[in-house]
Amino acid sequence: MSNKGIDSSKAIQIVRNFLAQYHAVLDVKDPILEDHTWLVDADVTSFGFNHIKRVRVNSETGKIMGYEISP
């Protein structure tokens, strides 16, 4: 990756801030970089239910590209 963009630490920070709006973030796993996208799995709880959210973050802009509940 060139000097532009965000590193894995910044991706974790972005995901924590994003998910904390609606969930209690319990843990964030190490991000994986795939095709200019950080894939970040986070263990969250909401209304007493724990689940894993996978958030996609653009590695160049830092923008959230989407998220899903991991099986």
C-alpha positions as CSV (number, residue, x, y, z in Angstrom):
1,M,0.0,0.0,0.0
2,S,1.3,3.5,-0.8
3,N,1.6,6.4,1.7
4,K,-2.0,7.3,0.9
5,G,-4.8,5.6,2.8
6,I,-5.3,4.2,6.2
7,D,-3.5,1.5,8.1
8,S,-5.0,-1.4,10.1
9,S,-5.0,0.6,13.4
10,K,-7.0,3.4,11.8
11,A,-9.4,0.8,10.3
12,I,-10.0,-0.6,13.8
13,Q,-10.6,2.9,15.2
14,I,-13.1,3.7,12.4
15,V,-15.0,0.4,13.0
16,R,-15.1,0.9,16.7
17,N,-16.6,4.4,16.4
18,F,-19.1,3.2,13.7
19,L,-20.3,0.2,15.7
20,A,-20.4,2.0,19.0
21,Q,-23.3,4.1,17.8
22,Y,-25.7,1.2,18.2
23,H,-23.8,-1.6,19.9
24,A,-21.4,-2.3,22.8
25,V,-18.2,-3.3,21.1
26,L,-16.6,-6.2,23.0
27,D,-13.6,-7.0,20.8
28,V,-12.2,-6.1,17.4
29,K,-10.2,-8.7,15.5
30,D,-7.1,-8.0,13.4
31,P,-8.2,-6.5,10.0
32,I,-7.5,-8.3,6.7
33,L,-6.7,-6.2,3.6
34,E,-8.4,-7.5,0.4
35,D,-8.6,-5.6,-2.8
36,H,-8.2,-2.1,-1.2
37,T,-10.7,-3.0,1.5
38,W,-10.1,-3.6,5.1
39,L,-12.3,-6.5,6.4
40,V,-12.7,-6.0,10.2
41,D,-14.6,-8.5,12.4
42,A,-16.0,-7.2,15.7
43,D,-17.7,-9.0,18.5
44,V,-20.6,-6.8,19.6
45,T,-23.7,-7.0,21.9
46,S,-27.0,-5.4,21.5
47,F,-30.1,-6.0,23.7
48,G,-28.3,-8.8,25.4
49,F,-27.4,-10.7,22.2
50,N,-23.8,-11.2,21.1
51,H,-22.8,-11.5,17.5
52,I,-20.0,-10.8,15.1
53,K,-20.2,-7.9,12.6
54,R,-17.9,-7.8,9.6
55,V,-17.4,-4.3,8.5
56,R,-15.8,-3.3,5.1
57,V,-13.7,-0.1,5.1
58,N,-12.2,1.4,2.0
59,S,-8.4,1.4,2.6
60,E,-7.8,4.6,0.6
61,T,-10.6,6.8,2.0
62,G,-11.5,5.2,5.3
63,K,-15.2,5.2,4.4
64,I,-17.5,2.4,5.6
65,M,-18.5,0.4,2.5
66,G,-20.9,-1.9,4.3
67,Y,-21.3,-4.4,7.1
68,E,-23.0,-7.8,7.7
69,I,-23.5,-10.2,10.5
70,S,-21.0,-13.0,10.2
71,P,-22.3,-16.6,10.7
